[in-house]
Amino acid sequence: MVARQPEDQTMPTIANRPHPVVPKRAHYDAIIVGARCAGASTALLLARAGLKVLAIDRRPYGSDTLSTHALMRPAVRQLSRWGLLEPLLRAGTPLIEATTFHYGDEEITIPLNAGPDLPGLIAPRRTVLDRILVDAARKAGAEFLHDMAVGDLFADTRGRVRGVEIRVAGRAALRASAGIVIGADGIGSLVAKCCDAQVLRSGTVSAAHVYGYAPVEPGAGYHWYFRDGIAGSLIPTNDGQACIVASVPTKLFDQRFRLGHGPARMEVLGALSPALAEQADRAPKDVRLQAFRGVPGYIRQAHGPGWALVGDAGFFRDPITSHGISDALRDAASLARAILDGSERAFAAWQQERDLFANQILDTTDAVAGFDWTLADIGERHRRFSAVMKAEVQALAAQPMPIRSASPSTGRPTPYRTPANQDGPQATGGASGASNLYRNGTEARP
Ligand SMILES: Cc1cc2nc3c(=O)[nH]c(=O)nc-3n(C[C@H](O)[C@H](O)[C@H](O)COP(=O)(O)OP(=O)(O)OC[C@H]3O[C@@H](n4cnc5c(N)ncnc54)[C@H](O)[C@@H]3O)c2cc1C
């Protein structure tokens, strides 16, 4: 859905506001909507490559979000490569050196290979992980606006996205333009809506997850529990706590959790393992539980003229395989490489690479989240998922860090040019006659 009209002259820009409150510029190389694991990572990598980046998030700096946070090998590898594993460990995030699968009463413990790049796994609280990513990106020169929402995008007369409209106190307040606008704005992505990003694939199953925190002994590993159509996990994290999760098919959640999350969660945990329920019972009685009812997975078109999607905005898979943050960090790096290259070919290659992993991860995740397994075959489904992750880690190891190419004559980075991704006439019509994509789109909808 693309805009066709000169900009609204009555709308103040950042440059002409009498007292610009926050953004330092009217124009950025990249504006990122959403500043958590996908957005802040993309900001970090682009800023380190010398681009002028603004990231905007409607939630406060360092805030929590609806997500457990068990990191898998690809995420830990990326963080290590970006120099952020040490700060996360220094922040008190415990190193996890073993993972145990409980299939009914059977237990399989797998030690995690030690190595300089992957000394173990970690599960930092999002208040820690997202903050450390933002801090590193700021240090590299990226600008962040928290507590401010992007309310709309605007495009030029050819339909190429040119920037964002930022809301202050709930009202459209100012515009900032950019070479590319990146939607790292999660499941309900405004950028995906404004740009009519096509859904390339939809998953068919969803699971619900209800979690809370309880004290745990130092040195605990990850524990994953499966039994008779229910699942659960214990994920050691900061402050001597473990995140304890009960997972059920969404249909069961609608039937059993309607009358209160606490008792239904304890019932599931107790059925999985009395020891897990006992661990969860160590939490204070008024512990706050978080519930996610479930959303089927999807893969969306990853880019278009002047825009791109990264993280959950572009690809969502059920949380049951704990791979969302790994996907976000992998795709942040490959998107940053495409932006720095700027060619149509680089963007097409990025989407191809993302889809290669996204399709395999969605297949193997839905094979677990569908709860149609038995205790005899769930282990095989996990081995298939693990094989995909192994290939992913190998692919990440072979990838260069996103950097700008050097000029052969001076040896210095070549000047950055706005990406040319799909910078041609629009193939589809979209709503013409307005430069604001969302406002225009919603007015056009019945
Ligand atoms: C219950 C649950 C458990 C999970 N457990 C795990 C796990 O153990 N391990 C794992 O790897 N993954 C897990 N995931 C998945 C993981 O949380 C996501 O994949 C990850 O958060 C995606 O990051 P993101 O940066 O793309 O989006 P998000 O984390 O959703 O961040 C998007 C940000 O965009 C901001 N935003 C949205 N719209 C606007 C706007 N218009 N203007 C400004 N800001 C905006 C939001 O405020 C938000 O802060 C879980 C998810 C759920 C729901």
The ligand as an SDF file (V2000), in Angstrom:
LIG
                    3D

 53 58  0  0  0  0  0  0  0  0999 V2000
    5.4020  -16.3850   25.4330 C   0  0  0  0  0  0  0  0  0  0  0  0
    6.6070  -16.2670   24.5620 C   0  0  0  0  0  0  0  0  0  0  0  0
    7.7690  -16.9390   24.9200 C   0  0  0  0  0  0  0  0  0  0  0  0
    8.8990  -16.8520   24.1200 C   0  0  0  0  0  0  0  0  0  0  0  0
   10.0440  -17.5100   24.4910 N   0  0  0  0  0  0  0  0  0  0  0  0
   11.1690  -17.3940   23.7430 C   0  0  0  0  0  0  0  0  0  0  0  0
   12.3780  -18.0310   24.1440 C   0  0  0  0  0  0  0  0  0  0  0  0
   12.4480  -18.6820   25.1940 O   0  0  0  0  0  0  0  0  0  0  0  0
   13.4670  -17.8820   23.3430 N   0  0  0  0  0  0  0  0  0  0  0  0
   13.4180  -17.1810   22.1740 C   0  0  0  0  0  0  0  0  0  0  0  0
   14.4380  -17.1030   21.4760 O   0  0  0  0  0  0  0  0  0  0  0  0
   12.2820  -16.5690   21.7740 N   0  0  0  0  0  0  0  0  0  0  0  0
   11.1720  -16.6490   22.5290 C   0  0  0  0  0  0  0  0  0  0  0  0
   10.0310  -16.0180   22.1360 N   0  0  0  0  0  0  0  0  0  0  0  0
   10.0390  -15.2580   20.8800 C   0  0  0  0  0  0  0  0  0  0  0  0
   10.6690  -13.8880   21.0970 C   0  0  0  0  0  0  0  0  0  0  0  0
   10.0750  -13.2420   22.1760 O   0  0  0  0  0  0  0  0  0  0  0  0
   10.5030  -13.0620   19.8300 C   0  0  0  0  0  0  0  0  0  0  0  0
   10.9120  -13.8090   18.7080 O   0  0  0  0  0  0  0  0  0  0  0  0
   11.3020  -11.7920   19.9300 C   0  0  0  0  0  0  0  0  0  0  0  0
   10.8530  -10.9980   20.9840 O   0  0  0  0  0  0  0  0  0  0  0  0
   11.1910  -11.0100   18.6320 C   0  0  0  0  0  0  0  0  0  0  0  0
   11.8760   -9.8110   18.8060 O   0  0  0  0  0  0  0  0  0  0  0  0
   11.5100   -8.5320   17.9510 P   0  0  0  0  0  0  0  0  0  0  0  0
   12.5450   -7.5210   18.3050 O   0  0  0  0  0  0  0  0  0  0  0  0
   11.3060   -8.9320   16.5430 O   0  0  0  0  0  0  0  0  0  0  0  0
   10.0670   -8.0930   18.4460 O   0  0  0  0  0  0  0  0  0  0  0  0
    9.5350   -7.6940   19.8780 P   0  0  0  0  0  0  0  0  0  0  0  0
   10.3700   -8.2640   20.9590 O   0  0  0  0  0  0  0  0  0  0  0  0
    8.0860   -8.0300   19.8510 O   0  0  0  0  0  0  0  0  0  0  0  0
    9.7200   -6.1160   19.9250 O   0  0  0  0  0  0  0  0  0  0  0  0
    8.9720   -5.2680   19.1010 C   0  0  0  0  0  0  0  0  0  0  0  0
    9.0380   -3.8820   19.6980 C   0  0  0  0  0  0  0  0  0  0  0  0
    8.4400   -2.9900   18.7550 O   0  0  0  0  0  0  0  0  0  0  0  0
    7.7610   -1.9950   19.4850 C   0  0  0  0  0  0  0  0  0  0  0  0
    6.7480   -1.4140   18.6140 N   0  0  0  0  0  0  0  0  0  0  0  0
    5.7190   -2.0510   18.0050 C   0  0  0  0  0  0  0  0  0  0  0  0
    5.0070   -1.1710   17.2610 N   0  0  0  0  0  0  0  0  0  0  0  0
    5.6020    0.0270   17.4280 C   0  0  0  0  0  0  0  0  0  0  0  0
    5.3240    1.3300   16.9340 C   0  0  0  0  0  0  0  0  0  0  0  0
    4.2940    1.5670   16.0960 N   0  0  0  0  0  0  0  0  0  0  0  0
    6.1280    2.3610   17.3000 N   0  0  0  0  0  0  0  0  0  0  0  0
    7.1740    2.1500   18.1270 C   0  0  0  0  0  0  0  0  0  0  0  0
    7.4740    0.9230   18.6400 N   0  0  0  0  0  0  0  0  0  0  0  0
    6.7070   -0.1080   18.2920 C   0  0  0  0  0  0  0  0  0  0  0  0
    7.1630   -2.7240   20.6750 C   0  0  0  0  0  0  0  0  0  0  0  0
    6.9420   -1.7980   21.7310 O   0  0  0  0  0  0  0  0  0  0  0  0
    8.2570   -3.7420   20.9930 C   0  0  0  0  0  0  0  0  0  0  0  0
    9.0930   -3.2620   22.0200 O   0  0  0  0  0  0  0  0  0  0  0  0
    8.8750  -16.0740   22.9250 C   0  0  0  0  0  0  0  0  0  0  0  0
    7.7040  -15.4010   22.5730 C   0  0  0  0  0  0  0  0  0  0  0  0
    6.5890  -15.4900   23.3840 C   0  0  0  0  0  0  0  0  0  0  0  0
    5.3480  -14.7370   22.9860 C   0  0  0  0  0  0  0  0  0  0  0  0
  1  2  1  0
  2  3  1  0
  2 52  2  0
  3  4  2  0
  4  5  1  0
  4 50  1  0
  5  6  2  0
  6  7  1  0
  6 13  1  0
  7  8  2  0
  7  9  1  0
  9 10  1  0
 10 11  2  0
 10 12  1  0
 12 13  2  0
 13 14  1  0
 14 15  1  0
 14 50  1  0
 15 16  1  0
 16 17  1  0
 16 18  1  0
 18 19  1  0
 18 20  1  0
 20 21  1  0
 20 22  1  0
 22 23  1  0
 23 24  1  0
 24 25  2  0
 24 26  1  0
 24 27  1  0
 27 28  1  0
 28 29  2  0
 28 30  1  0
 28 31  1  0
 31 32  1  0
 32 33  1  0
 33 34  1  0
 33 48  1  0
 34 35  1  0
 35 36  1  0
 35 46  1  0
 36 37  1  0
 36 45  1  0
 37 38  2  0
 38 39  1  0
 39 40  1  0
 39 45  2  0
 40 41  1  0
 40 42  2  0
 42 43  1  0
 43 44  2  0
 44 45  1  0
 46 47  1  0
 46 48  1  0
 48 49  1  0
 50 51  2  0
 51 52  1  0
 52 53  1  0
M  END
$$$$
